[in-house]
Amino acid sequence: MINDTISDDLTVDEKLVLDLLQKNGRKYTKQDMADIVGKSLSTVNRVIKSLTEKALIERVGSNKTGYWRVAGK
């Protein structure tokens, strides 16, 4: 599983958001993610940016109607 190989390279916040996106096929807004993982919106924005730069997630579609997808899924 993806967590086995990269878990040492991720922060706790990155793991929370990545796990949320992996376990549930629902399309979350950034605010939804912040509410669920109990972090601020700015923290989730930083985490999303970091996970995108690490090529672990990618944006599919537009900002309004798109969603975040775990890379390789």
Secondary structure, 3 states (H helix, E strand, C coil): CHHHHHHHHCCHHHHHHHHHHHHCCCCCCHHHHHHHHCCCHHHHHHHHHHHHHCCCEEEECCCCCCEEEECCC
